[in-house]
Amino acid sequence: MEIEVIASKRELQGTGASRRLRHAGKVPGIVYGGSAAPMQIELDHNALYHALRKEAFHASVLSLSVDGAKESVLLRDAQWHPYRQQVLHVDFQRVDKNHKIHVKVPLHFLNAEVSPGVKLAGGKPHHIVNELDVQCFPGSLPEFIEVDMGTLEVGHSIHANDLVLPAGVELVAHVKQENPAVAVIHAPKGGIEETPAEPAA
């Protein structure tokens, strides 16, 4: 599914110009990377605000249309107001279909409720990380990676290298090397019941 982002070129720059843009319901932004020069842009605040609330917007190659000219980009940063629901600035990076990209992809956790650790032992599933750094060509970028917890016992965990990744997608080198745990089943509160030891004679 292609997500399109509509923007226009921004001529005026500086703090005052950005403030006036925000008052007019617009968000200043920048597009950089590739062989072209960085370009200052502006976007409609409400459309961008709703897009940023969708998980796929953060982990997809987007089609950015600037005054009708389209290019493929990734969202690299979004700055928010400290306490208002307001987007202050966005950064997009151009991508080339022939070059691998490095992206954080969200994890979707499945089947925890039917795992032996939860169903039989009453354990609690715990998600240790919610996204992982991967690399792939833009055309292979997945919206999410599945973490199947269906076989986990109490005290057991799934690590990054255990995950089945989509074709053409691999973990970045430092994640492969560190192999962090991504999910675990904790013992129920109070632990698993044990038979008390016989008192000493």
MDTraj code that builds the backbone (N, CA, C; nanometers):
import mdtraj as md
import numpy as np

residues = "MET GLU ILE GLU VAL ILE ALA SER LYS ARG GLU LEU GLN GLY THR GLY ALA SER ARG ARG LEU ARG HIS ALA GLY LYS VAL PRO GLY ILE VAL TYR GLY GLY SER ALA ALA PRO MET GLN ILE GLU LEU ASP HIS ASN ALA LEU TYR HIS ALA LEU ARG LYS GLU ALA PHE HIS ALA SER VAL LEU SER LEU SER VAL ASP GLY ALA LYS GLU SER VAL LEU LEU ARG ASP ALA GLN TRP HIS PRO TYR ARG GLN GLN VAL LEU HIS VAL ASP PHE GLN ARG VAL ASP LYS ASN HIS LYS ILE HIS VAL LYS VAL PRO LEU HIS PHE LEU ASN ALA GLU VAL SER PRO GLY VAL LYS LEU ALA GLY GLY LYS PRO HIS HIS ILE VAL ASN GLU LEU ASP VAL GLN CYS PHE PRO GLY SER LEU PRO GLU PHE ILE GLU VAL ASP MET GLY THR LEU GLU VAL GLY HIS SER ILE HIS ALA ASN ASP LEU VAL LEU PRO ALA GLY VAL GLU LEU VAL ALA HIS VAL LYS GLN GLU ASN PRO ALA VAL ALA VAL ILE HIS ALA PRO LYS GLY GLY ILE GLU GLU THR PRO ALA GLU PRO ALA ALA".split()
xyz = np.array([
    [0.0847, -0.1189, 0.0000],
    [0.0000, 0.0000, 0.0000],
    [0.0888, 0.1246, 0.0000],
    [0.0696, 0.2110, -0.1004],
    [0.1517, 0.3322, -0.1081],
    [0.0857, 0.4445, -0.0296],
    [0.1623, 0.5084, 0.0556],
    [0.1114, 0.6221, 0.1327],
    [0.1643, 0.7494, 0.0685],
    [0.0718, 0.8370, 0.0284],
    [0.1131, 0.9611, -0.0379],
    [0.1109, 1.0766, 0.0617],
    [0.2122, 1.1602, 0.0550],
    [0.2226, 1.2795, 0.1387],
    [0.2271, 1.4005, 0.0464],
    [0.1355, 1.4946, 0.0684],
    [0.1280, 1.6142, -0.0161],
    [0.2005, 1.7295, 0.0535],
    [0.2889, 1.7957, -0.0194],
    [0.3633, 1.9085, 0.0367],
    [0.3846, 2.0128, -0.0716],
    [0.4312, 2.1291, -0.0304],
    [0.4712, 2.2310, -0.1275],
    [0.6027, 2.2917, -0.0830],
    [0.6736, 2.3496, -0.1789],
    [0.8046, 2.4060, -0.1499],
    [0.7886, 2.5284, -0.0607],
    [0.8802, 2.5435, 0.0340],
    [0.8733, 2.6561, 0.1280],
    [0.9825, 2.7549, 0.0906],
    [0.9407, 2.8772, 0.0610],
    [1.0367, 2.9792, 0.0190],
    [1.0960, 3.0536, 0.1384],
    [1.0079, 3.0952, 0.2318],
    [1.0545, 3.1746, 0.3457],
    [1.1066, 3.0834, 0.4555],
    [1.2202, 3.1190, 0.5151],
    [1.2788, 3.0369, 0.6207],
    [1.3053, 3.1224, 0.7436],
    [1.3424, 3.0558, 0.8520],
    [1.3693, 3.1287, 0.9760],
    [1.2577, 3.1073, 1.0776],
    [1.2853, 3.1457, 1.2021],
    [1.1925, 3.1218, 1.3133],
    [1.0589, 3.1921, 1.2927],
    [1.0644, 3.3187, 1.2510],
    [0.9411, 3.3957, 1.2317],
    [0.8537, 3.3345, 1.1239],
    [0.9161, 3.2946, 1.0130],
    [0.8411, 3.2349, 0.9019],
    [0.7779, 3.1029, 0.9456],
    [0.8524, 3.0225, 1.0221],
    [0.7992, 2.8944, 1.0707],
    [0.6812, 2.9166, 1.1651],
    [0.6910, 3.0201, 1.2498],
    [0.5823, 3.0491, 1.3438],
    [0.4555, 3.0888, 1.2677],
    [0.4728, 3.1712, 1.1628],
    [0.3567, 3.2136, 1.0837],
    [0.2947, 3.0938, 1.0116],
    [0.3807, 3.0036, 0.9647],
    [0.3307, 2.8819, 0.8991],
    [0.2429, 2.8019, 0.9942],
    [0.2931, 2.7829, 1.1175],
    [0.2189, 2.7027, 1.2154],
    [0.0851, 2.7674, 1.2496],
    [0.0838, 2.9013, 1.2595],
    [-0.0423, 2.9720, 1.2861],
    [-0.1419, 2.9507, 1.1726],
    [-0.0896, 2.9285, 1.0522],
    [-0.1756, 2.9077, 0.9350],
    [-0.2135, 2.7602, 0.9163],
    [-0.1803, 2.6747, 1.0167],
    [-0.2178, 2.5331, 1.0075],
    [-0.1238, 2.4513, 0.9216],
    [-0.0012, 2.4998, 0.9047],
    [0.0986, 2.4273, 0.8251],
    [0.2132, 2.3812, 0.9149],
    [0.2899, 2.2839, 0.8644],
    [0.4078, 2.2335, 0.9370],
    [0.5300, 2.2494, 0.8473],
    [0.6361, 2.3157, 0.8953],
    [0.7593, 2.3214, 0.8162],
    [0.8307, 2.1861, 0.8181],
    [0.9015, 2.1578, 0.7106],
    [0.9750, 2.0317, 0.7043],
    [1.0920, 2.0427, 0.6090],
    [1.1684, 1.9344, 0.5998],
    [1.2833, 1.9303, 0.5090],
    [1.2924, 1.7916, 0.4453],
    [1.3385, 1.7896, 0.3198],
    [1.3685, 1.6634, 0.2500],
    [1.5171, 1.6677, 0.2170],
    [1.5891, 1.5606, 0.2522],
    [1.7335, 1.5600, 0.2257],
    [1.7752, 1.4219, 0.1787],
    [1.9022, 1.4108, 0.1400],
    [1.9560, 1.2812, 0.0964],
    [1.9561, 1.2677, -0.0548],
    [2.0225, 1.1640, -0.1018],
    [2.0316, 1.1411, -0.2460],
    [2.1227, 1.2435, -0.3108],
    [2.1104, 1.2578, -0.4415],
    [2.1991, 1.3483, -0.5161],
    [2.1457, 1.4914, -0.5205],
    [2.0148, 1.5099, -0.4893],
    [1.9563, 1.6447, -0.4943],
    [1.9869, 1.7218, -0.3659],
    [1.9790, 1.8539, -0.3761],
    [2.0046, 1.9388, -0.2590],
    [1.8888, 1.9276, -0.1600],
    [1.9131, 1.9529, -0.0312],
    [1.8036, 1.9548, 0.0662],
    [1.6983, 2.0592, 0.0254],
    [1.5705, 2.0263, 0.0508],
    [1.4618, 2.1153, 0.0114],
    [1.3714, 2.1436, 0.1315],
    [1.3437, 2.2709, 0.1556],
    [1.2517, 2.3109, 0.2613],
    [1.1086, 2.2971, 0.2089],
    [1.0210, 2.2338, 0.2881],
    [0.8825, 2.2120, 0.2439],
    [0.7852, 2.2537, 0.3542],
    [0.6568, 2.2596, 0.3174],
    [0.5510, 2.2801, 0.4164],
    [0.4384, 2.1821, 0.3875],
    [0.3717, 2.1376, 0.4951],
    [0.2654, 2.0374, 0.4836],
    [0.1457, 2.0814, 0.5656],
    [0.0281, 2.0284, 0.5312],
    [-0.0929, 2.0566, 0.6085],
    [-0.0844, 1.9866, 0.7441],
    [-0.1058, 2.0624, 0.8528],
    [-0.0874, 2.0073, 0.9867],
    [-0.1829, 1.8920, 1.0157],
    [-0.3128, 1.9102, 0.9875],
    [-0.4106, 1.8069, 1.0259],
    [-0.3863, 1.6752, 0.9531],
    [-0.3565, 1.6843, 0.8236],
    [-0.3310, 1.5613, 0.7465],
    [-0.2073, 1.4904, 0.8008],
    [-0.1024, 1.5672, 0.8313],
    [0.0212, 1.5073, 0.8833],
    [-0.0003, 1.4498, 1.0227],
    [-0.0735, 1.5223, 1.1069],
    [-0.1007, 1.4772, 1.2446],
    [-0.1681, 1.3397, 1.2427],
    [-0.2709, 1.3235, 1.1587],
    [-0.3427, 1.1946, 1.1525],
    [-0.2546, 1.0852, 1.0919],
    [-0.1710, 1.1218, 0.9947],
    [-0.0805, 1.0228, 0.9344],
    [0.0199, 0.9718, 1.0372],
    [0.0721, 1.0631, 1.1215],
    [0.1737, 1.0250, 1.2204],
    [0.1191, 0.9315, 1.3275],
    [-0.0122, 0.9279, 1.3437],
    [-0.0729, 0.8385, 1.4429],
    [-0.0834, 0.6947, 1.3918],
    [-0.0533, 0.6738, 1.2629],
    [-0.0606, 0.5391, 1.2046],
    [0.0782, 0.4763, 1.2052],
    [0.0841, 0.3552, 1.2539],
    [0.2123, 0.2841, 1.2638],
    [0.2823, 0.2735, 1.1287],
    [0.2055, 0.2435, 1.0230],
    [0.2643, 0.2201, 0.8910],
    [0.3367, 0.3431, 0.8378],
    [0.2946, 0.4626, 0.8785],
    [0.3558, 0.5859, 0.8291],
    [0.5023, 0.5952, 0.8720],
    [0.5346, 0.5338, 0.9858],
    [0.6705, 0.5417, 1.0408],
    [0.7628, 0.4347, 0.9831],
    [0.7058, 0.3319, 0.9205],
    [0.7881, 0.2202, 0.8712],
    [0.7500, 0.1827, 0.7284],
    [0.7279, 0.2839, 0.6458],
    [0.6959, 0.2596, 0.5046],
    [0.7736, 0.3571, 0.4182],
    [0.7978, 0.3154, 0.2943],
    [0.8504, 0.4096, 0.1961],
    [0.7314, 0.4930, 0.1497],
    [0.7402, 0.6242, 0.1681],
    [0.6301, 0.7153, 0.1376],
    [0.6511, 0.7795, 0.0013],
    [0.5406, 0.8132, -0.0629],
    [0.5475, 0.8866, -0.1888],
    [0.5216, 1.0342, -0.1571],
    [0.6265, 1.1142, -0.1592],
    [0.6149, 1.2563, -0.1267],
    [0.5953, 1.3364, -0.2550],
    [0.4834, 1.4084, -0.2610],
    [0.4531, 1.4910, -0.3766],
    [0.4740, 1.6378, -0.3386],
    [0.5787, 1.6989, -0.3954],
    [0.6092, 1.8404, -0.3680],
    [0.5737, 1.9202, -0.4922],
    [0.4635, 1.9959, -0.4828],
    [0.4131, 2.0736, -0.5974],
    [0.3971, 1.9840, -0.7206],
    [0.3524, 1.8601, -0.6978],
    [0.3247, 1.7680, -0.8085],
    [0.4401, 1.6767, -0.8463],
    [0.5626, 1.7106, -0.8049],
    [0.6787, 1.6247, -0.8362],
    [0.6936, 1.5205, -0.7257],
    [0.6953, 1.3915, -0.7640],
    [0.6956, 1.2836, -0.6642],
    [0.8351, 1.2248, -0.6451],
    [0.8637, 1.1879, -0.5209],
    [0.9855, 1.1128, -0.4911],
    [0.9602, 1.0220, -0.3710],
    [1.0399, 0.9153, -0.3615],
    [1.0248, 0.8191, -0.2519],
    [1.1074, 0.8644, -0.1324],
    [1.0447, 0.8629, -0.0148],
    [1.1131, 0.9101, 0.1063],
    [1.0780, 0.8213, 0.2250],
    [1.1576, 0.8357, 0.3305],
    [1.1279, 0.7769, 0.4615],
    [1.1106, 0.8904, 0.5611],
    [1.0186, 0.8746, 0.6541],
    [1.0092, 0.9693, 0.7656],
    [1.1281, 0.9435, 0.8572],
    [1.2076, 1.0460, 0.8845],
    [1.3238, 1.0272, 0.9711],
    [1.3064, 1.0914, 1.1079],
    [1.2243, 1.1970, 1.1175],
    [1.2067, 1.2607, 1.2476],
    [1.0802, 1.3454, 1.2458],
    [1.0132, 1.3506, 1.3595],
    [0.8987, 1.4401, 1.3774],
    [0.9135, 1.5046, 1.5142],
    [0.9142, 1.6367, 1.5174],
    [0.9269, 1.7084, 1.6451],
    [0.7888, 1.7565, 1.6886],
    [0.7567, 1.7296, 1.8154],
    [0.6251, 1.7633, 1.8703],
    [0.6383, 1.8740, 1.9738],
    [0.5295, 1.9501, 1.9889],
    [0.5227, 2.0502, 2.0955],
    [0.5269, 1.9774, 2.2293],
    [0.5945, 2.0348, 2.3323],
    [0.6085, 1.9639, 2.4604],
    [0.4762, 1.9225, 2.5256],
    [0.3715, 2.0030, 2.5103],
    [0.2460, 1.9632, 2.5775],
    [0.1213, 1.9771, 2.4897],
    [0.1308, 2.0399, 2.3747],
    [0.0157, 2.0460, 2.2838],
    [0.0236, 1.9322, 2.1832],
    [-0.0915, 1.8943, 2.1300],
    [-0.0946, 1.7933, 2.0234],
    [-0.0627, 1.8639, 1.8911],
    [0.0613, 1.9095, 1.8792],
    [0.1001, 1.9877, 1.7615],
    [0.2350, 1.9392, 1.7087],
    [0.2402, 1.9151, 1.5778],
    [0.3659, 1.8770, 1.5127],
    [0.4396, 2.0057, 1.4768],
    [0.5664, 2.0163, 1.5166],
    [0.6430, 2.1387, 1.4936],
    [0.7303, 2.1328, 1.3680],
    [0.7787, 2.0130, 1.3348],
    [0.8707, 2.0013, 1.2208],
    [0.8840, 1.8549, 1.1828],
    [0.9041, 1.8270, 1.0540],
    [0.9279, 1.6886, 1.0095],
    [1.0476, 1.6824, 0.9159],
    [1.1190, 1.5703, 0.9225],
    [1.2334, 1.5447, 0.8338],
    [1.2035, 1.4201, 0.7511],
    [1.2239, 1.4296, 0.6201],
    [1.2122, 1.3141, 0.5318],
    [1.3470, 1.2912, 0.4630],
    [1.3791, 1.1637, 0.4399],
    [1.5034, 1.1292, 0.3688],
    [1.4689, 1.0607, 0.2375],
    [1.5300, 1.1087, 0.1294],
    [1.5075, 1.0450, -0.0012],
    [1.5663, 0.9043, -0.0019],
    [1.4996, 0.8121, -0.0721],
    [1.5528, 0.6757, -0.0838],
    [1.5641, 0.6385, -0.2314],
    [1.6607, 0.5517, -0.2573],
    [1.6861, 0.5033, -0.3931],
    [1.6558, 0.3537, -0.3918],
    [1.5731, 0.3090, -0.4865],
    [1.5316, 0.1678, -0.4875],
    [1.6498, 0.0723, -0.5025],
    [1.7652, 0.1232, -0.5491],
    [1.8830, 0.0372, -0.5689],
    [1.9801, 0.0388, -0.4508],
    [1.9467, 0.1135, -0.3463],
    [2.0338, 0.1194, -0.2287],
    [1.9581, 0.0728, -0.1051],
    [2.0256, -0.0067, -0.0215],
    [1.9611, -0.0558, 0.1000],
    [1.9371, 0.0590, 0.1980],
    [1.8261, 0.0471, 0.2716],
    [1.7931, 0.1468, 0.3737],
    [1.8002, 0.0816, 0.5113],
    [1.8200, 0.1638, 0.6114],
    [1.8310, 0.1193, 0.7508],
    [1.7115, 0.1819, 0.8245],
    [1.6202, 0.0988, 0.8736],
    [1.4937, 0.1481, 0.9302],
    [1.4580, 0.0717, 1.0575],
    [1.3904, 0.1413, 1.1499],
    [1.3318, 0.0731, 1.2659],
    [1.1929, 0.0228, 1.2259],
    [1.1689, -0.1067, 1.2440],
    [1.0402, -0.1665, 1.2063],
    [0.9686, -0.2149, 1.3330],
    [0.8386, -0.1823, 1.3478],
    [0.7661, -0.2260, 1.4676],
    [0.7469, -0.3776, 1.4734],
    [0.7374, -0.4292, 1.5950],
    [0.7121, -0.5713, 1.6175],
    [0.5647, -0.5924, 1.6549],
    [0.5035, -0.6978, 1.6004],
    [0.3680, -0.7368, 1.6384],
    [0.3767, -0.8722, 1.7096],
    [0.3270, -0.8773, 1.8325],
    [0.3401, -0.9974, 1.9149],
    [0.2135, -1.0822, 1.9025],
    [0.2330, -1.2128, 1.8720],
    [0.1204, -1.3021, 1.8452],
    [0.1217, -1.4229, 1.9387],
    [0.0024, -1.4749, 1.9661],
    [-0.0184, -1.6063, 2.0296],
    [0.0324, -1.6194, 2.1724],
    [0.0583, -1.5083, 2.2418],
    [0.1042, -1.5186, 2.3810],
    [0.0006, -1.5899, 2.4682],
    [-0.1289, -1.5608, 2.4404],
    [-0.2352, -1.6161, 2.5274],
    [-0.2487, -1.7674, 2.5158],
    [-0.1978, -1.8286, 2.4085],
    [-0.2076, -1.9747, 2.3935],
    [-0.0751, -2.0445, 2.4236],
    [0.0257, -1.9682, 2.4654],
    [0.1559, -2.0291, 2.4948],
    [0.1467, -2.1111, 2.6234],
    [0.2278, -2.2180, 2.6368],
    [0.2256, -2.2983, 2.7602],
    [0.2544, -2.2137, 2.8842],
    [0.3437, -2.1157, 2.8696],
    [0.3798, -2.0328, 2.9844],
    [0.2635, -1.9519, 3.0392],
    [0.1706, -1.9125, 2.9520],
    [0.0539, -1.8342, 2.9965],
    [-0.0632, -1.9276, 3.0265],
    [-0.0946, -2.0168, 2.9317],
    [-0.2151, -2.0996, 2.9434],
    [-0.2042, -2.2027, 3.0551],
    [-0.0881, -2.2647, 3.0679],
    [-0.0738, -2.3731, 3.1651],
    [-0.0117, -2.3272, 3.2969],
    [0.0819, -2.2303, 3.2880],
    [0.1542, -2.1909, 3.4099],
    [0.1090, -2.0567, 3.4669],
    [0.0175, -1.9881, 3.3956],
    [-0.0333, -1.8610, 3.4481],
    [0.0658, -1.7472, 3.4425],
    [0.1670, -1.7580, 3.3540],
    [0.2688, -1.6525, 3.3441],
    [0.2158, -1.5282, 3.2740],
    [0.2963, -1.4232, 3.2783],
    [0.2591, -1.2948, 3.2166],
    [0.3527, -1.2651, 3.1003],
    [0.2985, -1.2433, 2.9778],
    [0.3847, -1.2075, 2.8655],
    [0.4372, -1.0650, 2.8817],
    [0.5618, -1.0433, 2.8421],
    [0.6232, -0.9110, 2.8533],
    [0.6983, -0.8804, 2.7248],
    [0.6698, -0.7635, 2.6661],
    [0.7380, -0.7205, 2.5440],
    [0.8557, -0.6321, 2.5844],
    [0.9764, -0.6770, 2.5550],
    [1.0975, -0.6060, 2.5995],
    [1.1310, -0.4916, 2.5046],
    [1.1202, -0.5155, 2.3742],
    [1.1387, -0.4075, 2.2758],
    [1.0198, -0.4096, 2.1799],
    [0.9864, -0.2951, 2.1247],
    [0.8714, -0.2852, 2.0349],
    [0.9097, -0.2599, 1.8900],
    [1.0407, -0.2460, 1.8623],
    [1.0863, -0.2269, 1.7253],
    [1.2316, -0.2733, 1.7151],
    [1.2720, -0.3053, 1.5918],
    [1.4095, -0.3501, 1.5685],
    [1.4668, -0.2800, 1.4472],
    [1.5991, -0.2583, 1.4469],
    [1.6697, -0.1997, 1.3326],
    [1.6948, -0.3073, 1.2278],
    [1.6465, -0.2821, 1.1056],
    [1.6697, -0.3772, 0.9961],
    [1.7266, -0.3018, 0.8763],
    [1.7782, -0.3798, 0.7806],
    [1.8189, -0.3194, 0.6538],
    [1.7647, -0.4021, 0.5387],
    [1.7305, -0.3318, 0.4303],
    [1.6729, -0.3986, 0.3132],
    [1.6631, -0.2959, 0.2005],
    [1.6323, -0.3422, 0.0803],
    [1.6017, -0.2499, -0.0283],
    [1.4616, -0.1924, -0.0038],
    [1.4360, -0.0686, -0.0487],
    [1.3060, -0.0061, -0.0210],
    [1.1852, -0.0914, -0.0580],
    [1.1950, -0.1654, -0.1687],
    [1.0812, -0.2469, -0.2124],
    [1.0508, -0.3641, -0.1212],
    [1.1441, -0.3994, -0.0315],
    [1.1239, -0.5147, 0.0582],
    [1.0856, -0.4732, 0.1999],
    [1.0718, -0.3428, 0.2243],
    [1.0478, -0.2955, 0.3610],
    [0.9129, -0.3439, 0.4138],
    [0.9114, -0.4203, 0.5257],
    [0.7838, -0.4662, 0.5821],
    [0.7243, -0.3589, 0.6744],
    [0.5904, -0.3570, 0.6855],
    [0.5259, -0.2628, 0.7786],
    [0.5530, -0.3037, 0.9229],
    [0.5682, -0.4358, 0.9465],
    [0.5963, -0.4854, 1.0812],
    [0.6588, -0.6238, 1.0708],
    [0.7134, -0.6716, 1.1824],
    [0.7694, -0.8069, 1.1914],
    [0.6934, -0.8815, 1.2996],
    [0.6537, -1.0043, 1.2692],
    [0.5761, -1.0842, 1.3656],
    [0.6684, -1.1555, 1.4649],
    [0.6245, -1.1560, 1.5912],
    [0.6933, -1.2303, 1.6967],
    [0.5946, -1.3334, 1.7500],
    [0.6160, -1.4603, 1.7148],
    [0.5234, -1.5664, 1.7561],
    [0.5659, -1.6202, 1.8930],
    [0.4827, -1.5924, 1.9942],
    [0.5135, -1.6351, 2.1315],
    [0.4429, -1.7659, 2.1680],
    [0.3846, -1.8330, 2.0684],
    [0.2974, -1.9488, 2.0930],
    [0.3614, -2.0680, 2.1607],
    [0.4938, -2.0806, 2.1584],
    [0.5577, -2.1997, 2.2182],
    [0.6345, -2.1659, 2.3462],
    [0.6281, -2.0419, 2.3913],
    [0.7110, -2.0005, 2.5053],
    [0.6647, -2.0590, 2.6382],
    [0.7607, -2.1074, 2.7172],
    [0.7368, -2.1536, 2.8539],
    [0.7707, -2.0385, 2.9499],
    [0.7292, -2.0536, 3.0748],
    [0.7633, -1.9532, 3.1766],
    [0.9152, -1.9409, 3.1882],
    [0.9625, -1.8167, 3.1933],
    [1.1058, -1.7921, 3.2069],
    [1.1823, -1.7975, 3.0767],
    [1.1154, -1.8362, 2.9686],
    [1.1826, -1.8442, 2.8393],
    [1.1591, -1.7155, 2.7602],
    [1.2523, -1.6839, 2.6713],
    [1.2398, -1.5609, 2.5934],
    [1.2689, -1.5869, 2.4456],
    [1.2268, -1.4929, 2.3630],
    [1.2586, -1.4957, 2.2194],
    [1.3609, -1.3855, 2.1948],
    [1.4652, -1.4175, 2.1189],
    [1.5692, -1.3195, 2.0878],
    [1.5587, -1.2747, 1.9419],
    [1.6229, -1.1639, 1.9122],
    [1.6140, -1.1060, 1.7774],
    [1.6510, -1.2070, 1.6686],
    [1.7571, -1.2841, 1.6918],
    [1.8019, -1.3794, 1.5892],
    [1.7074, -1.4985, 1.5723],
    [1.6091, -1.5144, 1.6636],
    [1.5106, -1.6225, 1.6513],
    [1.3975, -1.5856, 1.5551],
    [1.3834, -1.4580, 1.5234],
    [1.2684, -1.4127, 1.4447],
    [1.2788, -1.4562, 1.2992],
    [1.1629, -1.4882, 1.2407],
    [1.1566, -1.5195, 1.0976],
    [1.1307, -1.3872, 1.0252],
    [1.2317, -1.3396, 0.9529],
    [1.2202, -1.2103, 0.8846],
    [1.1674, -1.2289, 0.7430],
    [1.0935, -1.1302, 0.6901],
    [1.0470, -1.1394, 0.5513],
    [1.1649, -1.1489, 0.4546],
    [1.1391, -1.2003, 0.3364],
    [1.2448, -1.2157, 0.2353],
    [1.3109, -1.0812, 0.2060],
    [1.4436, -1.0823, 0.1989],
    [1.5177, -0.9621, 0.1642],
    [1.5425, -0.8677, 0.2803],
    [1.4989, -0.9067, 0.4016],
    [1.5154, -0.8201, 0.5191],
    [1.6125, -0.8874, 0.6152],
    [1.7076, -0.8095, 0.6682],
    [1.7991, -0.8647, 0.7682],
    [1.8215, -0.7649, 0.8806],
    [1.8546, -0.8175, 0.9970],
    [1.8870, -0.7312, 1.1102],
    [2.0171, -0.6586, 1.0812],
    [2.0301, -0.5348, 1.1308],
    [2.1574, -0.4646, 1.1134],
    [2.2638, -0.5340, 1.1991],
    [2.3892, -0.5114, 1.1655],
    [2.5003, -0.5881, 1.2245],
    [2.5017, -0.5837, 1.3770],
    [2.4840, -0.4645, 1.4371],
    [2.4977, -0.4572, 1.5833],
    [2.3839, -0.5306, 1.6543],
    [2.2641, -0.5355, 1.5924],
    [2.1516, -0.6098, 1.6531],
    [2.1784, -0.7595, 1.6437],
    [2.2280, -0.8047, 1.5276],
    [2.2647, -0.9468, 1.5111],
    [2.3656, -0.9878, 1.6182],
    [2.4641, -0.9016, 1.6370],
    [2.5726, -0.9329, 1.7305],
    [2.5217, -0.9354, 1.8750],
    [2.4417, -0.8347, 1.9115],
    [2.3931, -0.8269, 2.0500],
    [2.2818, -0.9282, 2.0763],
    [2.2034, -0.9601, 1.9722],
    [2.0933, -1.0562, 1.9827],
    [2.0059, -1.0310, 2.1065],
    [1.9456, -0.9111, 2.1178],
    [1.8677, -0.8806, 2.2374],
    [1.7407, -0.9641, 2.2473],
    [1.6951, -0.9873, 2.3708],
    [1.5653, -1.0521, 2.3919],
    [1.4567, -0.9529, 2.3527],
    [1.3510, -1.0013, 2.2853],
    [1.2420, -0.9119, 2.2446],
    [1.1132, -0.9394, 2.3231],
    [1.0982, -1.0636, 2.3738],
    [0.9777, -1.0976, 2.4505],
    [1.0089, -1.2109, 2.5469],
    [0.9369, -1.2140, 2.6581],
    [0.9591, -1.3162, 2.7615],
    [0.8269, -1.3461, 2.8310],
    [0.8157, -1.4651, 2.8885],
    [0.7005, -1.4968, 2.9748],
    [0.7518, -1.4982, 3.1185],
    [0.7028, -1.4040, 3.1994],
    [0.7427, -1.3981, 3.3403],
    [0.6581, -1.4953, 3.4231],
    [0.7188, -1.5501, 3.5289],
    [0.6441, -1.6360, 3.6221],
    [0.5337, -1.5535, 3.6882],
    [0.4196, -1.6181, 3.7254],
    [0.3139, -1.5441, 3.7934],
    [0.3640, -1.4857, 3.9247],
    [0.2958, -1.3819, 3.9731],
    [0.3371, -1.3177, 4.0991],
    [0.3393, -1.4206, 4.2097],
    [0.4459, -1.4192, 4.2894],
    [0.4580, -1.5207, 4.3935],
    [0.5319, -1.6430, 4.3441],
    [0.5575, -1.6467, 4.2104],
    [0.6334, -1.7587, 4.1541],
    [0.5478, -1.8821, 4.1358],
    [0.6083, -1.9843, 4.0791],
    [0.5380, -2.1121, 4.0596],
    [0.5378, -2.1859, 4.1919],
    [0.4236, -2.2419, 4.2256],
    [0.4117, -2.3098, 4.3563],
    [0.5086, -2.4261, 4.3677],
    [0.5733, -2.4326, 4.4808],
    [0.6659, -2.5441, 4.5059],
    [0.6254, -2.6136, 4.6340],
    [0.6599, -2.7427, 4.6441],
    [0.6321, -2.8158, 4.7675],
    [0.7278, -2.7696, 4.8743],
    [0.6761, -2.7265, 4.9929],
    [0.7677, -2.6767, 5.0946],
    [0.8644, -2.7872, 5.1418],
    [0.9850, -2.7474, 5.1727],
    [1.0848, -2.8441, 5.2192],
    [1.0489, -2.8930, 5.3594],
    [1.0862, -3.0170, 5.3903],
    [1.0610, -3.0744, 5.5239],
    [1.1492, -2.9998, 5.6247],
    [1.0934, -2.9640, 5.7417],
    [1.1791, -2.8982, 5.8415],
    [1.2886, -2.9930, 5.8906],
    [1.4029, -2.9375, 5.9257],
    [1.5155, -3.0188, 5.9741],
    [1.4796, -3.0822, 6.1066],
    [1.5271, -3.2020, 6.1302],
    [1.4981, -3.2751, 6.2553],
    [1.5669, -3.2066, 6.3702],
])
top = md.Topology()
chain = top.add_chain()
for i, resn in enumerate(residues, 1):
    res = top.add_residue(resn, chain, resSeq=i)
    for name in ("N", "CA", "C"):
        top.add_atom(name, md.element.get_by_symbol(name[0]), res)
traj = md.Trajectory(xyz[None], top)
